[in-house]
């Protein structure tokens, strides 16, 4: 069985800084492309109100979801900054929230265009796709720095 290569703290910090810069760049791509999950969550809200009935609790919940969805690319940028500053766990969590809403919006945009028989805005779609892809890659590359005391 092959032994796992031990990574030094300096190598992990370098990898986290690189992941942070990648996340910042991908957040900018998401922001430029305009892909958010707002349209998807508005459709979900309309269906929920139709089948479950409305109420102030549902309005508050969907207001929070719509706020997070509208900040998708900005959340990825913030998460990238946190990765760069060695706040790996919080940075990965915030990137997950941002890219999750962005990916949902991207899928919703593709499905809507397909069902209506329309063509997608190719440039915005590619920019959004690369933003989502590189956000996920940055999140995977970030590693928690563990301090080990050697005897």
N, C-alpha and C positions, 0 to 999 in steps of 0.2 A: 504494500500500500504506500503510495507516494505521500511524503510529508508536505504539509502546507507551508509555503514560504512565509517567513515572518517578515512583517513590514515594520520599518522603524517609524517612530513618531514624526520625524522630519518628512519621510515619504508620504505619510498619511496627511500631514498638514498641507503638503504640496498638492496632493490629490484633491483635498477638500477645497483648496483655493482655486484649482482648475475647475472643479465641479461648480463652485460658486460663480466663477466668470461665465461658464457655459450656461448656467441657469439664468443669469442676468441677461445674456444675449438672447436666449430663447424666450424669456419673458418679454423682451423688446419686440421680438418677432410676433409673439401672440398679440401684443398690444397694437402693433402696426396692422396686422391682418384683420383686426376687429372681430375676431372669433371669441364670442362669449357664450355662456349657457343661458342668457336671459330669455331668448325666444323659446328655448326648450322648457325652461321652468315656468314661463307664462302659460304655455300649452298645458303643462301638468297641473298648474293651478286652476285653469279653466275646467279641466276634466274633474279635478277633485271637488270643485265647487258645484259642478253639475251633478255628480253622483253622491257626494257626502253632504252637500249643503254648506253654505258659508258660515262664517263666524269670526269673531275678532281673533281667536286663537290661530285660525288658519291664516288670517291676514298677517299676523305678526310673524308666523313661521315662514311664510312665503316672502315677506319683506326682507327677512334676514337672508334667505336663500338667493333672492334676486340681487341683494347687495353684494354677496360673495361672488355670484356669477358675473356681475359687471366688473369686478376687480380681478378677473382671472390672470391676465398678464402682469398686473401690478403685484399680485401675490407671489407670482413666480420670481419676479425681480427681488422682492423683499426676502423670499426664501433663499435666493442666490446670495444676497448680501449676508444673510445669517450663516450660510455655509462658509462663505469666505472668512467670516469672523469666528469660525470654529464652534458655532451653535448648531451642531449637526442635526440633532434630534428635532428641534423646533423648525429648523430650515427645511428638512425633509417633509415634515408635517404640512407646513405652509405651501410648499411646492406641490404636494399631493392635492391639497384643496384647490389651488389655482389651476393646475393642469387637468384635474378631474372635471371642473366646470368647463374648461376650454375644450376638452375632448368631447364632452357631452354636446356642447354647442356645435362642434365640427361635425359630429355624426348626425345631429339634427338638421344641420344645413344641407348635408349631402342627401339625406333621406327626403327632405322637403323638395329639393330640386329634382330628384329622381322621380318622385311621385307626381310632380306637376309637369314633368317632361321638359324641364328647363335645363339650360347649361349653367354650370357653376362659374363663378368668377375665378378663373384658373389661377391668376397670380395671387389673389388673397387666399385661396385654398392651399396652394403650395407653401406659402409663407406660414400659414397656420399649421399645416401638417409638420413642417420642419420645427416650428416652435414647440409643438407638442412632443415630437420625437426627441429633440434635444433636452427638453425639460425632464422627460423620463430618464434619459441617459445620465443627466447630471445628478438626478436623485439616486440612481443606482451606483454611480461612481463615488458618491460621498460616503466616508467611513468615519465612524465614531472613534475618536482618539482615546485609547485606553492606556492608562498609566500602569505599568507593571513594575513592581519592586523585585529586583533580582537579589537572590541570596548569595 
